[in-house]
Amino acid sequence: MRVEREIFIGFYAIRKLISTFKLSISTKQISVTLESFPAIQGEIVDYFNRHNFEELFDLDSVTQEQHDLEFLCNQVIHSYVFIIGLTEDGIIEGFYLTSDKMRHKKLYFVPLAQVISVFRAVGQDYPKKINLQREPQTDEWRDMQE
């Protein structure tokens, strides 16, 4: 499905930009609101039933969660369940996903409007300067403006 491919490529590109210091701090700190649904106790999410997410997660028990952009990127990239959510008219309203690590805990819904907002913010982000310093304990670079 083309929309799935575009979502995956988009979030992979964003995560790559984050890890290579090519996004401003303000963009990296974008907060996304996701709906989450708990896994139904005793249900096992596996390769053969992951498409039956309505039977595996309690869709009547919704919680709003705030996460940073990198969290969302990782959920998409490592998704175990990824299903496009459609309205009754067949219009894409978002997608349901859970990563391989979270699949026995919760399912997330990401509204399409949230995706568009994130993609626009990243597409319009042109950092003008960067201030890096190597962390002595890890030898990893850290942006000092964080």
Secondary structure as the mmCIF struct_conf table of DSSP 4:
data_model
#
loop_
_struct_conf.conf_type_id
_struct_conf.id
_struct_conf.beg_label_comp_id
_struct_conf.beg_label_asym_id
_struct_conf.beg_label_seq_id
_struct_conf.end_label_comp_id
_struct_conf.end_label_asym_id
_struct_conf.end_label_seq_id
HELX_RH_AL_P HELX_RH_AL_P1 ARG A 2 SER A 19
TURN_TY1_P TURN_TY1_P1 THR A 20 PHE A 21
BEND BEND1 LEU A 23 LEU A 23
HELX_RH_AL_P HELX_RH_AL_P2 ILE A 25 LYS A 28
TURN_TY1_P TURN_TY1_P2 GLN A 29 GLN A 29
STRN STRN1 SER A 31 PRO A 38
STRN STRN2 ALA A 39 ALA A 39
HELX_LH_PP_P HELX_LH_PP_P1 ILE A 40 ILE A 40
TURN_TY1_P TURN_TY1_P3 GLN A 41 GLY A 42
TURN_TY1_P TURN_TY1_P4 TYR A 47 HIS A 51
HELX_RH_AL_P HELX_RH_AL_P3 PHE A 53 LEU A 56
STRN STRN3 PHE A 57 PHE A 57
TURN_TY1_P TURN_TY1_P5 LEU A 59 ASP A 60
BEND BEND2 SER A 61 SER A 61
STRN STRN4 THR A 63 ASP A 68
HELX_RH_AL_P HELX_RH_AL_P4 LEU A 69 ILE A 77
TURN_TY1_P TURN_TY1_P6 HIS A 78 HIS A 78
STRN STRN5 SER A 79 LEU A 86
TURN_TY1_P TURN_TY1_P7 GLU A 88 ASP A 89
BEND BEND3 GLY A 90 GLY A 90
STRN STRN6 ILE A 92 SER A 99
TURN_TY1_P TURN_TY1_P8 ASP A 100 LYS A 105
STRN STRN7 LYS A 106 PRO A 111
HELX_RH_AL_P HELX_RH_AL_P5 LEU A 112 GLY A 123
TURN_TY1_P TURN_TY1_P9 GLN A 124 GLN A 124
STRN STRN8 LEU A 132 ARG A 134
TURN_TY1_P TURN_TY1_P10 PRO A 136 THR A 138
STRN STRN9 TRP A 141 ASP A 143
TURN_TY1_P TURN_TY1_P11 MET A 144 GLN A 145
#
